[in-house]
Amino acid sequence: MENGKRKIFIFNFFTFNCQFSFFNSFARLLCIFAALVFSFSCASKPADLRTLVPADALIYLETNDLGKTLGAVTENKAFQQLAVNKPDLSALDGIQVAVAVTGFETSEEQLSEENSVLNFRPRFVAVAETNAWNWQALRFTENKLGEFINENYGGEVGLETSDKHGGRYFVWTARDGRKAYAWVQGSLIFFGNDESAIEKSLAVKRGESDSIANNPKVNKDSPERLAFGYISPDGVDQVANLAGISLAMSASEENEVKSFIARVLPEILRNSVKEISWTANKSGQRIEDKFIITTNPEITTVFSETLVPSNSGSNLANLLPGEVVSVTSYDLLDPQIAWRSLVLTAQTQTDAISGNLLAAFSGSLFEPYGIENPELFFSTAAGSQILTARFDAEGEKQVVIAIVKDVETVKKSVAKEIDFNKPAENHGNADIWKSADGELAAAFIDSQIILGDAESVLKCLEAGASGNNFTKHPLFSQLAGSDSVSVTAGTDFESAGKIVEVLAEKKTANETVAAHFITETRFNQNGIERRTISDFGLLGTIIEQFGKD
């Protein structure tokens, strides 16, 4: 960064700061409306909110029934185990909400000579069909919505109202000049932080410009759907820029590295990804999140031909303890070709010099596992199935497990910190080599290698010897039964408690319960399909944002 300044990048959505995550951040507004809406007393035929949103919206999110959507989060066993009572969300039944992001603004706040905050502020409009009488919608807008704006703008917010475009227009102005806007007509409420965004939506309502309903990718709601999201090609460009900056700041302390990531990653994403859609559905007592990432035709063809599952049916989970935070199983017909296609494809999406640098440093992705030369590791060293596992939430303790075809080739691919010229330590049937500082270890047992954090490698060997391993885990059958290229099974003990604290009351303050998820990734003729089934879904992740922390 310029002048060696260390910048802290924070995504500022409305008036509060939160860490950047494109779908989470934009979808939070749905929950803001859910938290504010009161019980309305009249009913009407559901509206098609897509017909009220500009066709050129960068990002679009909607739910056609807030009560149903939030209720899905409270219906699983994990929530009910922690909550005193299941919350009554009937006041939100039938409430429709759509959110459109029409652009972004960037501002920098200098904290000190060396530190500054870069805020990303999306310009958005939210449309709510309240099914209310007009007087109720007006009262809600002036009082409830006004209270929310006043609190988030630091108090002493001024309000001006007027009749405009056949409805009631509201303008709130904070002491520092920030503004929020709303327009109410009948049971409809338009709300946003940018006047032009609301004006564009009103123009759509009057039939003066096209709506996003004409976009075939923004398909009409199905009865089973809880929520839907869409990022347009222009939206992908904007999100790519923000993602590049966010990743750059967390990836390294070196300014040159940050600059490289912030420049090259957005370029690769823009040239690779065309659009993204997200759908949330019920799956029994759990929630299914499905992302469809449409890639450009060349990349789609390459990935569908090289990232192919072997369906070999091999299993390495008997070498994993059951208490791992997450485990990912890769099933690849040819791991070396798969790795090459990823690296070469990324190279072709940027300039030649950047592409060569990218290829040169791509191997650093495997440093936490103790792999120095991934090309060599994948070429003749590993079988079709490869497992990676995290033993802590921070990702500092990780291992990779693979079938060994050629022990000597595997050794050459491992980081030089592990000296295979020294005698091996014996641990049951396994031979172990450790780095001089004791942090990394490589263990060979039968035809398999366990490589990575030394403490975690030993735990894997103990799990394999005792039989108390991941094959006893409730998610094992789904992990082993998946036919996808990549499947991840994970557990966390914090999400359920945080979600309960937002929506209900906990039975015991310090009680925790395990929340599980399974994520499958497939590559096909449409691009990339990512499907997650979990206790709370992405919706639960959004709700967590409103916790006490």
C-alpha positions in Angstrom: 0.0 0.0 0.0 1.1 3.6 -0.5 3.6 5.0 1.9 3.8 1.7 3.7 0.5 2.3 5.5 -1.3 -0.6 7.1 -4.9 -0.3 6.1 -7.7 -2.0 8.0 -10.5 -2.9 5.6 -14.0 -3.0 7.1 -17.2 -3.4 5.2 -19.7 -0.7 6.2 -23.2 -1.8 5.1 -25.5 0.8 6.5 -24.2 2.5 9.6 -22.4 -0.3 11.3 -19.1 -2.0 10.4 -18.7 -5.7 9.8 -16.2 -8.0 8.2 -16.7 -8.3 4.4 -18.6 -11.3 3.1 -20.7 -10.5 0.0 -23.8 -12.5 0.5 -23.8 -12.3 4.3 -23.5 -8.5 4.3 -26.1 -7.8 1.7 -28.6 -10.4 3.1 -28.4 -8.7 6.6 -30.9 -6.2 5.5 -33.5 -8.9 5.2 -33.1 -9.6 8.9 -33.2 -5.9 9.7 -36.7 -5.8 8.3 -37.5 -9.0 10.1 -36.4 -7.4 13.4 -38.4 -4.3 12.9 -41.7 -5.4 11.3 -44.7 -5.5 13.6 -47.9 -7.6 13.3 -49.9 -6.3 10.4 -53.6 -6.9 10.3 -54.7 -7.2 6.7 -53.8 -9.7 4.0 -53.4 -9.3 0.3 -52.4 -11.3 -2.7 -48.5 -11.8 -2.8 -46.8 -9.2 -4.9 -44.0 -10.0 -7.4 -41.3 -7.8 -5.9 -39.0 -8.5 -8.9 -41.2 -6.2 -10.9 -40.2 -3.3 -8.6 -36.4 -3.7 -8.8 -34.2 -2.2 -11.5 -32.9 -4.6 -14.2 -29.4 -3.3 -13.7 -29.2 -4.1 -9.9 -25.8 -5.5 -9.1 -27.1 -7.8 -6.4 -30.6 -9.0 -5.7 -32.0 -10.8 -2.6 -35.5 -11.7 -1.7 -37.8 -13.7 0.6 -41.5 -14.1 0.0 -42.3 -15.1 3.6 -40.1 -13.8 6.4 -42.0 -15.8 9.0 -41.4 -19.0 7.1 -37.8 -18.2 6.4 -36.8 -17.3 10.0 -39.0 -20.2 11.3 -36.9 -22.7 9.4 -33.9 -21.7 11.5 -35.7 -22.5 14.7 -37.1 -25.9 13.8 -34.0 -28.1 14.2 -33.0 -30.1 17.3 -29.9 -27.9 18.0 -32.0 -24.8 18.4 -34.7 -26.4 20.5 -32.1 -28.0 22.8 -30.7 -24.6 23.7 -33.8 -22.4 23.7 -36.3 -22.0 26.5 -39.1 -21.7 24.0 -39.5 -21.6 20.2 -40.1 -18.0 19.3 -43.5 -16.9 17.9 -42.7 -15.5 14.4 -46.3 -15.5 13.2 -46.2 -11.7 13.0 -43.8 -12.0 10.1 -45.9 -14.5 8.1 -46.4 -13.4 4.6 -44.1 -10.4 4.8 -42.2 -10.1 1.5 -38.8 -8.3 1.3 -36.5 -7.7 -1.7 -33.1 -5.9 -1.5 -31.2 -4.5 -4.5 -27.7 -3.2 -4.4 -27.2 -0.6 -7.2 -23.7 0.5 -6.6 -20.8 1.0 -4.1 -19.1 3.9 -2.5 -15.6 3.9 -0.9 -14.3 6.2 1.7 -11.1 6.2 3.8 -10.9 7.2 7.5 -7.5 8.0 8.8 -7.0 6.6 12.3 -3.3 7.4 12.7 -0.2 8.1 10.6 0.1 4.3 9.9 -3.5 3.0 10.2 -6.7 3.9 8.3 -10.0 2.3 7.7 -11.4 1.8 4.2 -15.2 1.6 4.3 -17.2 0.0 1.5 -20.8 1.3 1.5 -23.2 -0.3 -0.9 -26.1 1.9 -2.3 -29.2 -0.1 -1.8 -33.0 -0.1 -1.9 -35.2 -2.5 0.0 -38.8 -3.1 -1.0 -41.2 -4.6 1.6 -44.7 -5.8 0.9 -46.1 -5.5 4.5 -49.7 -6.6 3.7 -50.7 -3.8 6.0 -53.2 -0.9 5.9 -51.5 2.2 4.7 -51.8 3.9 8.1 -49.9 1.0 9.6 -47.1 1.1 7.0 -46.8 4.9 7.5 -46.6 4.5 11.3 -44.1 1.7 11.0 -41.9 3.8 8.7 -42.0 7.0 10.8 -41.6 5.3 14.2 -40.0 1.9 14.0 -37.8 2.5 11.0 -37.1 6.0 12.2 -35.9 4.7 15.6 -33.6 2.2 13.9 -32.1 5.0 11.7 -31.7 7.3 14.7 -29.9 4.7 16.7 -27.5 3.7 14.0 -26.8 7.3 12.9 -25.8 8.3 16.5 -29.0 10.2 17.5 -30.4 13.6 16.8 -31.5 12.6 13.3 -33.8 15.0 11.6 -36.9 13.9 9.6 -38.6 15.6 6.7 -41.7 14.2 5.0 -43.5 15.2 1.8 -46.0 13.9 -0.7 -44.2 12.6 -3.8 -44.9 10.3 -6.7 -48.3 9.5 -5.2 -47.0 8.3 -1.9 -45.4 9.6 1.3 -41.7 10.4 1.1 -39.3 10.3 4.2 -35.8 11.8 4.4 -33.7 11.3 7.5 -30.6 13.4 8.0 -27.9 12.7 10.5 -25.7 15.3 12.2 -22.8 14.3 10.0 -24.8 14.7 6.8 -25.6 11.0 6.1 -29.1 10.4 4.8 -31.7 7.6 4.6 -34.8 7.5 2.5 -38.2 5.8 2.4 -41.3 6.0 0.3 -44.6 4.5 1.3 -47.7 3.8 -0.9 -50.5 1.5 0.3 -48.8 -1.4 1.9 -45.5 -1.0 0.1 -42.4 0.4 1.7 -39.3 1.4 -0.3 -36.3 2.1 1.9 -32.6 2.8 1.2 -29.5 4.8 1.9 -29.3 6.3 -1.6 -32.0 8.5 -3.1 -31.1 7.6 -6.7 -31.6 3.9 -5.9 -35.2 4.6 -4.7 -35.9 6.8 -7.6 -34.7 4.0 -10.0 -37.1 1.6 -8.3 -40.0 4.0 -8.5 -39.3 4.5 -12.2 -39.6 0.7 -12.6 -42.9 0.7 -10.7 -44.2 3.4 -13.0 -43.2 1.3 -16.1 -40.6 3.8 -17.2 -37.7 1.4 -17.1 -37.1 -2.4 -17.1 -37.3 -4.6 -14.0 -35.1 -7.5 -13.0 -38.1 -9.8 -13.5 -37.1 -9.9 -17.2 -33.8 -11.6 -16.2 -34.4 -15.4 -16.6 -31.7 -16.1 -14.0 -33.9 -14.3 -11.4 -36.5 -17.0 -11.6 -39.9 -16.8 -9.9 -40.4 -18.0 -6.4 -41.2 -21.7 -5.8 -43.4 -22.7 -2.8 -40.5 -24.6 -1.2 -37.9 -21.7 -1.5 -37.0 -19.8 1.7 -34.8 -17.2 0.1 -33.0 -16.3 -3.2 -30.0 -14.2 -4.2 -28.4 -13.2 -7.4 -25.2 -11.4 -8.4 -25.1 -10.0 -11.9 -22.0 -9.9 -14.2 -21.5 -6.2 -13.2 -22.1 -7.2 -9.6 -19.4 -9.9 -9.9 -16.9 -7.2 -11.0 -17.7 -5.1 -8.0 -17.6 -8.0 -5.5 -14.3 -9.2 -7.1 -12.7 -5.9 -6.3 -13.9 -6.0 -2.7 -12.9 -9.7 -2.3 -9.4 -8.9 -3.6 -8.8 -6.1 -1.1 -10.2 -8.1 1.8 -8.1 -11.2 1.0 -5.0 -9.1 0.4 -5.2 -7.5 3.9 -5.5 -10.9 5.6 -3.0 -12.8 3.5 0.3 -11.1 4.4 2.0 -8.2 6.1 4.2 -7.6 3.1 2.9 -4.6 1.1 4.1 -6.1 -2.2 2.2 -9.3 -1.6 -1.0 -7.3 -0.6 -0.7 -5.2 -3.8 -0.3 -8.3 -6.0 -3.3 -10.1 -4.5 -5.5 -6.9 -4.6 -4.7 -6.4 -8.3 -4.6 -10.0 -9.6 -7.3 -11.8 -7.7 -10.1 -9.4 -8.9 -8.9 -9.8 -12.5 -9.0 -13.6 -12.3 -12.5 -13.5 -10.7 -13.8 -11.0 -13.3 -12.5 -13.1 -16.2 -13.6 -16.4 -14.8 -17.0 -15.9 -13.1 -20.1 -14.5 -15.0 -22.8 -14.6 -12.4 -23.8 -16.2 -9.1 -27.1 -17.4 -7.7 -28.1 -18.7 -4.3 -31.2 -20.6 -3.2 -32.1 -21.6 0.4 -34.6 -24.5 0.9 -35.8 -26.6 3.7 -34.3 -30.1 3.9 -36.2 -31.9 6.7 -35.3 -30.1 9.9 -32.2 -28.6 8.2 -31.5 -26.0 5.5 -30.0 -26.5 2.1 -28.0 -23.7 0.5 -27.3 -24.0 -3.1 -24.9 -21.8 -5.0 -24.6 -21.9 -8.8 -21.5 -20.1 -10.0 -21.6 -19.6 -13.8 -18.1 -19.5 -15.3 -17.0 -18.5 -18.7 -17.4 -21.2 -21.4 -13.7 -22.0 -21.7 -13.2 -22.5 -17.9 -16.5 -24.5 -17.7 -15.2 -26.9 -20.4 -11.7 -27.3 -18.7 -13.1 -27.9 -15.2 -15.8 -30.3 -16.3 -13.1 -32.4 -18.1 -10.3 -32.3 -15.5 -12.1 -32.0 -12.1 -13.8 -35.3 -12.4 -14.5 -37.7 -9.5 -13.0 -41.2 -9.6 -15.8 -42.8 -7.6 -13.2 -45.3 -6.4 -14.9 -45.8 -3.1 -11.7 -45.6 -1.1 -11.8 -44.3 2.4 -9.1 -42.7 4.7 -11.4 -41.5 7.5 -10.3 -44.4 9.7 -7.1 -42.3 10.3 -9.0 -39.2 11.6 -10.1 -38.5 15.1 -13.8 -37.9 15.5 -13.3 -34.5 17.1 -11.8 -32.7 14.1 -13.4 -29.3 13.3 -13.7 -30.1 9.7 -12.6 -32.7 7.1 -12.6 -32.4 3.3 -12.4 -35.4 1.0 -11.2 -34.9 -2.5 -12.0 -37.6 -5.0 -10.2 -36.9 -8.2 -9.7 -39.2 -11.3 -6.3 -37.6 -11.7 -5.1 -35.3 -8.9 -2.1 -34.0 -11.0 -4.2 -33.0 -14.0 -6.8 -31.5 -11.6 -4.1 -29.3 -9.9 -2.5 -28.3 -13.2 -5.9 -27.3 -14.7 -6.5 -25.0 -11.7 -3.1 -23.3 -11.9 -3.0 -23.0 -15.6 -6.6 -21.7 -15.8 -5.8 -19.0 -13.2 -2.7 -18.1 -15.2 -4.7 -17.5 -18.4 -7.1 -15.1 -16.7 -4.4 -12.5 -16.0 -1.3 -11.0 -17.8 1.7 -13.2 -18.6 4.0 -11.8 -15.8 1.3 -12.0 -13.1 0.4 -15.5 -14.3 4.0 -16.7 -14.0 4.2 -15.2 -10.5 0.9 -16.8 -9.6 2.1 -20.3 -10.8 5.4 -19.8 -8.9 3.7 -19.1 -5.6 0.7 -21.4 -6.0 2.5 -24.1 -4.0 2.4 -21.9 -0.9 -1.2 -22.9 -0.5 0.1 -26.3 0.8 2.6 -25.0 3.3 0.4 -25.6 6.3 0.4 -29.3 5.4 4.2 -29.5 4.9 4.0 -30.0 1.2 6.7 -28.0 -0.7 6.1 -29.3 -4.2 2.4 -30.1 -4.9 3.0 -30.9 -8.5 5.4 -33.7 -7.5 3.1 -34.8 -4.6 0.1 -35.2 -7.0 2.0 -36.7 -9.9 3.0 -40.2 -8.6 2.7 -39.9 -4.9 -1.0 -39.8 -4.2 -4.0 -41.9 -5.0 -7.4 -40.6 -6.1 -8.6 -39.8 -2.6 -7.0 -37.1 -0.5 -8.2 -36.0 2.9 -7.5 -32.7 4.6 -8.5 -31.9 8.1 -8.6 -28.9 10.5 -8.2 -29.6 14.2 -8.8 -26.0 15.4 -11.1 -23.2 14.3 -8.2 -20.9 13.4 -6.8 -23.5 10.9 -3.3 -23.5 12.5 -3.4 -27.3 13.1 -4.0 -29.1 9.8 -3.1 -32.5 8.2 -3.4 -34.1 4.8 -3.8 -37.9 4.4 -3.2 -39.7 1.1 -2.5 -43.1 -0.3 1.1 -43.5 -1.2 2.1 -44.9 -4.6 5.8 -44.1 -4.3 7.3 -43.4 -0.9 10.5 -41.9 -2.2 8.7 -39.5 -4.5 6.5 -38.4 -1.6 9.5 -37.6 0.5 10.9 -35.4 -2.2 7.7 -33.3 -2.3 7.7 -32.7 1.5 9.1 -29.5 3.0 12.9 -29.6 3.6 12.3 -28.9 7.4 11.6 -32.6 7.6 14.9 -34.5 7.2 14.3 -38.0 5.9 18.0 -38.8 6.2 17.6 -39.1 9.9 16.3 -42.3 11.5 12.5 -42.5 11.8 10.7 -42.7 15.1 8.4 -45.7 15.5 4.8 -45.3 16.6 3.1 -48.7 16.4 3.2 -49.7 12.8 4.1 -46.1 11.6 7.4 -44.5 10.8 7.5 -40.8 11.8 9.9 -38.0 10.8 9.6 -34.5 12.4 11.0 -31.1 11.7 13.8 -29.8 13.9 11.4 -27.5 15.7 8.9 -30.3 16.2 6.0 -28.5 14.5 5.7 -30.6 11.4 5.6 -34.3 11.0 5.3 -36.9 8.3 4.0 -40.4 9.2 4.0 -43.4 6.9 1.7 -46.3 7.8 1.0 -49.2 5.5 0.4 -47.4 2.1 -0.7 -44.1 3.5 1.0 -40.8 4.5 -0.2 -38.4 7.2 1.5 -35.0 6.9 1.1 -31.7 8.7 1.0 -30.4 12.3 3.0 -32.8 14.4 0.5 -33.0 17.3 -2.4 -33.6 14.9 -0.4 -36.3 13.0 0.0 -38.2 16.3 -3.7 -37.9 17.0 -4.5 -39.4 13.6 -2.2 -42.4 14.3 -3.9 -42.9 17.7 -7.4 -42.7 16.1 -6.4 -45.3 13.5 -5.0 -47.7 16.2 -7.9 -47.4 18.6 -10.7 -47.5 16.2 -12.2 -44.4 17.8 -12.1 -42.4 14.6 -14.2 -40.4 12.2 -16.1 -43.4 10.9 -18.1 -43.2 14.1 -19.0 -39.5 13.4 -22.7 -38.8 12.5 -21.6 -37.2 9.3 -19.4 -40.0 8.1 -22.0 -41.8 6.0 -22.7 -38.5 4.0 -19.0 -37.9 3.6 -18.3 -41.4 2.3 -21.4 -41.6 0.2 -20.9 -38.4 -1.7 -20.1 -38.6 -5.4 -18.8 -35.1 -5.7 -15.2 -34.0 -6.4 -15.0 -32.3 -3.0 -17.1 -32.8 0.1 -16.5 -31.2 3.5 -18.0 -32.2 6.8 -17.7 -29.9 9.7 -18.9 -29.1 13.3 -19.0 -26.0 15.4 -20.2 -25.4 18.9 -20.7 -21.6 18.8 -23.3 -20.9 16.1 -26.3 -22.5 17.7 -25.9 -20.5 21.0 -25.4 -17.2 19.1 -28.5 -17.7 17.0 -30.7 -18.7 20.0 -29.5 -15.5 21.8 -30.8 -13.4 18.9 -34.1 -15.1 18.3 -35.0 -16.5 21.8 -33.8 -17.1 25.3 -31.2 -19.7 26.2 -31.9 -22.3 28.9 -28.4 -22.1 30.3 -25.9 -19.3 29.6 -22.8 -21.4 28.9 -24.4 -24.5 27.3 -23.3 -25.4 23.8 -24.5 -27.9 21.3 -22.8 -29.2 18.1 -24.1 -27.8 14.8 -23.1 -29.9 11.7 -22.8 -29.2 8.0 -22.0 -31.0 4.8 -20.8 -29.1 1.7 -20.4 -30.7 -1.7 -18.7 -29.1 -4.8 -19.3 -30.2 -8.3 -18.1 -29.0 -11.7 -20.4 -29.5 -14.6 -21.5 -27.9 -18.0 -23.1 -25.0 -16.1 -20.0 -24.1 -14.1 -19.6 -24.8 -10.4 -22.3 -26.1 -8.1 -21.8 -25.8 -4.3 -24.5 -27.3 -2.1 -24.5 -27.2 1.8 -26.9 -28.9 4.1 -26.6 -27.6 7.7 -28.6 -27.0 10.9 -29.0 -23.3 10.3 -27.8 -22.5 6.8 -26.5 -19.2 5.5 -29.6 -17.7 7.0 -28.3 -18.7 10.5 -24.9 -17.2 9.7 -26.7 -13.9 8.8 -28.7 -13.9 12.1 -25.4 -14.4 14.1 -24.3 -11.0 12.9 -26.9 -9.5 15.3 -25.5 -11.2 18.4 -24.1 -9.4 21.4 -20.6 -9.6 20.2 
